[in-house]
Amino acid sequence: MNSVSLRQPIPLLLLLVILCSTLYSTINACSAMTCPSGLSLFQAYAQTFNGCGSGKMASITPQLSFQGCCNNHDKCYGTCGSSKSNCDSTFQTCMKRTCRSGILGLPCRLAADAYFQAVKTFGCNPFQNAQQEKCKCRKK
């Protein structure tokens, strides 16, 4: 039986993400897509998901027990007019709930904190890309 040890890399990952997040002052300046006057926003395409990770990081990001949370987070990013901060907060809540229902305890909570800090810090481009890909403007 293979087991995954989360003890060593997660605290270092969490520390790295927290340090990086202090370097970015525009974390909360990420806005959803809007339309010019006279046009309204609509969901042109269905939301998609790819598990945990974004872009090139998706193939190397461990899924742990968070795949469902990550998929819901991806769908939230692709929902027209959604708020990045609300998507991220719901993602954090989902992961914490997953950790409470599992047996990993502290390593799970540390991983959840690292994943949350990662989307909070580096999620603006993926959020705005999802909004642009899935949402369009049309005449009212």
N, C-alpha and C positions, 0 to 999 in steps of 0.2 A: 504494500500500500504506500503510495507516494504522499508525502505531506509537504505542505508549504510553510516555510518558516518566515514569519513576518517581523521577527524581532529586530534584526539589524537594519534592513534598508528603509523601513517606514519612518523611524525617527529622523534619519538623515534626509529623507525625501521631504518630510514635513518641515524640517528646519530650512531646507533650501527654498521651498515654496514660500514660507513665511518671510524669509529674507528678501526674496524677489518681489513679493507683494508690496514691501515697503518702498521699493524703487519706482513703483508705478503709481502716480498720483491721480490717474484718470480712471481708476477702477469703476467708480460709480457713474461715470459720464457716458455710459454706453446706452444709446437710445434705440428704441424699436423703429421700424420703418414707418414713415408717414407719407402722406400724399399731398401734392399741391392743392391749393384752394380749388374747389369745384369737383374734386375727385375723391373717391372713397376707397379705402383699403379693403381688399377681399382675399380670401384664401384661394389662390389659383391652383395650388398643387398640394397633395397630401403630405403630411409630415413624414419624415423618414427617421430611421435610427440605425446606429451601428455599434451599440454597446458603449463601453467606456473608452475614452480617448477621442481625439479629433484629428482629422487629416492624417498626416504621416505618423502621428503618435498612436493612432487607433490600433495598429498592429502590434505595438510593443507595450501597451498599457495593460497591466493585469486586470482581469475582470472581477476577481475575488468573488464576493457574494453580491456585488452591486450592479450586475448587468441589467436587471429590471429597472433599478433607479436611474441608471445611465440612459437606458432607452427612453424612459419617460422624460428625462431631462432634454434629450435630443428633440423629442416631439414638442416639448414646450418651447424650445428655441425656434422651432419652425412654425409656431402658431402665430398668425398675424396679430399684431398689436400686443403681444405678450410682453411682460416686463422681465428683463434679464435678472434683476434682483429677486423677483418672485420665483422665477424658474430655479435659480440657484438655491434659494431658501427652501423650496419644496424638495429639491435634490438632497440637501443636507438633512432634512427631516426624515426622508426615506432611508438614507444610509444609517442614521442613528437608530431608526426602528429596526432595520436589518441587523444591526449589531446587538440590539437588546434580545432579539429572537435567536441569535446564534450562540456558539460556544467559544468564539475567539476572544471575547472581552476586550481588553485594552488594545491589543494589536489591531482589532477591527476598528475601534474608535479612532486610533491614530491614523489608520488608512483613510477613514471617512473624513477626518479633518484635513488630511493632505489633499484628497480629491476635491473637497469643497474649496480650499484655498486656491487650488489650481484653476478651477472654473471661475472663481471670483476674480482672480488676477489675470488670467490669460484667455478668458472666454468671450471677450468683446468681439473679436473678429469672427469666431465661429457663430456667435449669436447674430451679428449683423449679416453674415453670409447666408445663414438659414432664412432670415427675414427676407432678404433680397431674392433668394431662390424660390421661396414658397408663396410669397405675397406679391400682389400686383395692385395697381391703381386703375380705377375705371370711373366713368362719369356717373354722377349721383342720379 
